[in-house]
């Protein structure tokens, strides 16, 4: 029997704050969206507080879960560091509880999304799950034996910063050769734009679609072109999928999940991305042919996975 108590989930990003009331079946009862004043910590906390207060005035909310892109401490209270929001060692739990008079749980946004997919989405039928979000970067969340795997300090699951190429492309984290520099939406766009700027005839059709401006080549445009049969766009997604599959094979050697769920904006390419990901994974998996092969699935909850997962973690 599902828990009928209502909880509020809040997904805090660098450009927007998405909040919603979620019931015990993972359904969103009401949703609100506001602009994120990401450079002002006081303003962003006020915005979260006002959003929750609005929802609280119309629904009997018992708890609030906040998913934030950053390092969250083991106690699920302090944002130690956030790359796109001006939070440094901020006790967000205490600050928000003082504003909204409800218990608050703070969790990393990818962890919250992994929990959402595990509880209500594509991983609902397994106990061990790896979520890989393929967007601007690479995010990750791990569920092991039915529980979020958060690490000794609460900052586990940062799979995007697994090093895959020694002395490779410089990453925003300061290291070189990180997974997300080769298997993310940014990597997809970077390579396509480079080919277009270099005068590649293969990229000409995609460049024409972008109005002749390489800077207007985006991930959705590449997916659109690939779906229309453009061989260059098709190969760009296939190359991304190969990087993704090989990285997942390395992660599977350590984590041995029953399923890997692919989410994030680039997952909207569907089988154009997932088929080469599966092929590369199977060709690189350690012990292949002598172990069960996990399923690689597309996420079900979309951009609301973090909101739904954060709400459920707060309810629990």
Secondary structure, DSSP 4 states (H G I P E B T S, - for coil): -----EEEEEEE-SSEEEEEEE-TTS-EEEEEEEE--TT-HHHHHHHHHHHHHHHHHHS-EEEEEEEESSEE-TTS-EEEE-SSS--EEEEHHHHHHHHH-SEEEEEEHHHHHHHHHHHHSTTTT-SSEEEEEESSSEEEEEEETTEE---SSS----GGG-B-STT-SBPTTS-BSBTHHHHSHHHHHHHHHHHHHTT-GGGHHHHHHTTT-GGG--HHHHHHHHHTT-HHHHHHHHHHHHHHHHHHHHHHHHH--SEEEEESGGGGGTHHHHHHHHHHHHHH-TTTTSSPPPEEEE-SSGGGHHHHHHHHHHH-
